[in-house]
Amino acid sequence: MAHTPTSALVELKDVSFGYGERRILDGVSLTVPRGKVTALMGASGGGKTTVLRLIGGQNRVQGGQVLLHGPNAGDAPQDISQLSATALYAARRRMGMLFQFGALFTDLSVFDNVAFPLREHTGLPEALIRDIVLMKLNAVGLRGARSLMPSEVSGGMARRIALARAIALDPELVMYDEPFAGLDPISLGTAARLIRQLNDAMGLTSIIVSHDLEETFHIADQVIVLANGKVAAQGTPQEVRDSADPLVHQFVNALPEGPVRFHYPAESVENDFSVGGVA
């Protein structure tokens, strides 16, 4: 059966997910367009990393669908939550993941960290693997650091090495979980510029989970704000900045008070500090 070509690479349709009694996503629908940089933003605990885990198949939806569209127009989309283990591993070959703080293998050199997915998932000869690794390291500006160990590189360099590893298999989709966390301003700007440049040069589709508003808005084509289990806003960075939604307004302007409260719900101050108050 022929399928209508779509500009989307990933779609979430009415997705629900939670941990125990705690509902994280409640009927979330969103689209990740091919070739674009999509930012997932929102307050901590809003479900951003959960979305990445559902796309990667580490967690299965409790309702709805997570669709991964094929590389060719007309290919039938795959529902990630319904795939067998073998089919899921094949789907993951189309994805790259950059974990928060890099998650490099500490006992492997920079070269061997980047070579790891190539050795695990391909039968390529070492001579070809060497060329690919050096090309990927060169793309992130670290070809000269190939012999170093992770303990010998800075946090910003570690993040770039992890990025080289994430693109080693030439994935279609690269997911970034807090790629700017803990970086100094120079390293942060370098990482952001790399994400944008690699996305465009390699024809990637990128999803960034980030709390860094300025850098993320600068490189993203689309911003999706998650809040209270729903999509609070979705659009270009400027459209999200201009949103009239009180929660989105609070988030993009870093306001201490609004729908997201500074104080956890509690008894009134008068009652709590009265003589007869109970701890």
N, C-alpha and C positions, 0 to 999 in steps of 0.2 A: 504494500500500500504506500503510495507516495505521500510525503509530508510537506507541508508548506514551509519554504525556507524562512528562517528567522534571523534577525540580527542579534538575538540573545545567545550567549553561550551557556549561562546558568539562569534558571528560574526557580524561585520558591513560590509555591502556590498553596495558600491557606495553611501554612505550616504551624503546627503546635508542638511544643516540647517543654518538658519540665523535669526537675529532679525531685522525686517523691511528691510531696504536696505542693511544692513551689513551682508555679508555672512561669517559665522564662519567655517563651514565645507563644503568642495566642492568636492564631489566624494570620500569620505574617505572609504577605505576598510582595515579592520584589523581583526585579530583573537586572541581571549583570550583562551589559551589552558587549559584544565582541570588540576587541581592539581598544577598549577604553580602560581608564583607571577609575574604579569605583571605590569610594571611601565609606566604611561603616563606622558611624560615630554614635555617641550617646554616653550617658552616665555609666559609671562602673556597675557591673552586674546586669546590664541591660540586654545581654544576649548576643553581643557582637562575636566573641570567640566561639560561642555555641553555633552560630551560623557557619563559621569556617569548619567546625567539626562535623556538622551535618553534611556540608558539601563534600568533605573528604571521606565521609562514611564512618568516622570514628564513633558517631552516635547515629541512631536511627530515629526518624521522626515518629511522633506518636499520632500525628494526623497530618494530612496534606501530602504534598509531593516536593521532592527536590530533583529537578530535571537538569541533566547535563546533555546539551545538544551535540550532535556529531560534528566532525570537522568539515563535512561536505554538505552543501545545500540539499535538503530533501532527506537527509538521514533521520531516522526515528530517534527521538530523545530517549535517554535512559533515566529511569527513576532510581536514583542512587540508593534509596532506602529499600528497594526491592531486588537489588543485585545479589547474585551468589558471590561467594568469597573470590572465586576465580575472576568473575566479571568485574568485581570491585577493584581488585588489584590491577586489572587492565585499565580501568577508568582512571585510577590514581597515577598511572604512567603519563597521563595527559596533564597532570597537575604538579606544581612545585610548591614547596612550603618553606617560608622563612619564619622560624620560631622566634619568640621574644628572647633577646640576648644571644641569638645565634645558634645555641645548642650544638656547638662543634664537638667532635669526638676528641677528648683531651689527649688521648694517647696516639693520635695520628697526626702527621704533619699537615700543613696547609694543603700541599699537593694531594695527599692521600684522602683528606676530607672531601675534596672536590671530586676525586676519582671514585669515591665509594659508590655512588649510585650507578655509575657506568660499569663498574666491576660486578655489582650485584645484579643488574637488570639487563645487561647486554653481553654478547659474546665477542665483543670487539678485541682485537689484538692490542697489546700494551703500547705499541708504537702509536696507534691511532688514539688510544685513550690519552696518551701524553699530549698529543697535539690539541685534543679537545679541551683538556684541563688547562693548558697554557692559554688557549684562546679565551676561555671563560674567565680565568684570572686576569688576563689582559683587559677584558671588558670592564672589570671593576677596579683596574689600576693596581693590581697586586701580583703581577707575574713575577716580580723580583722577590716576593716574600714566600715563594713556593716551598722552600726548605725549612721555614720556621715552624715551631710548634705553637699551638694555641696559647700557651702560657707566655709566649714571647711577643704577642701582638696586642694592640690596644683594643678597647671595646668597639670603636668605630671600624677598625680593620676586621675584627671578628665578624661584625655584621655584614661587611662586604664579602668576606670569604663565604659566609653562609649563603649569601645571595648567589655567588658563583656556583655553589653546590646545588642550589634550588633550580638553576637554569641549565644544569649539566646535561639533562636529557631532552633539552629543547621542548619544554612543556607548552601547552596552549594557555594554561591558566596558572598564574602565580598568586599565592595568598600570603599576605604579610600580617603577622600578629604583633602589633606594637613595634614596628621596625625602628622607631625613633626614641624609644624609652632609654633613658640613661646616657644619651649622647650629648657631647658638648656642641655648641652652635655650629662649629665648622663641620664636624662629623655628621651632624644632623642634616645640614644643607647638602652635603655631599651625598648622603644616602637618599635624600628626597630626589635630587637631580638624577641619580642613577636609576631609581625606580621609573621615573618618567622617560629617560632616554632609552633604557632597555625595553620598556613597554612598546615604544614607537619603533625602535630599530629592529626588534625581533618579531613584531606583530603579535605581541602578547595581549592577554586580557588580565588585568590586575585587580585584586581586592585588597584593600588596606584597612585594617582595624587600627585606629589611632585615636589618641586624645590630644595630639598636637594640632591645634586648630589651624594656625597660620600656614605651616608647611604643607599640611594635608590639603587645605583648600587651594593652595597655590598649584598643586600638581594634579588634582582630581578633575575628572570630567563630570562625574556624578557624585553627589553626597547623599547618603541615606542615614537618617537619624532614627535610632531605635529607642523607644521609651515605653515603659509599662507594658511590655510584651507586644507592642504594636509598632508600625512604621509611623513616626510622628511627622517626618518630612522626607521628601525625595525630590531631587532636582539638581540643577547646576549649583556650584558653590554660591553664586550670587543670589539665586532663588532661595536657597536655604538661609542665607544671611538676612534676606528680606522677609522671612516667614513671620506671620502674625501670631503663630501658635505660641502661647506663653512659655511652654516648656522649651521649645526650640530657641526662642528669644533669650531665655535664661542661659541656655547652654552656650550659644555662640557668643554671648556677651560676658560669659563667666560671672554671672551675678550670683551673690551668695544666697539670696532669697528669691523664691518663686515657687512653682509647682514641686520642685525638688527642694525639700526643706533642709536647713542646716541642723536643726534640733530633731533628734529622734523623738517620736511621740512619747509624752510623759505626763504625769500629774502636773497640775499647776504648781508654780514655784511656791506659792503661799502654802499649799497643802503639804508639799514635800518638806518644807523647812519649818513647819509648825512643830510645836513641842510634842504633839501626839503623832507625828508622822512616822510611818513605818518604812524601813529600808527595803 
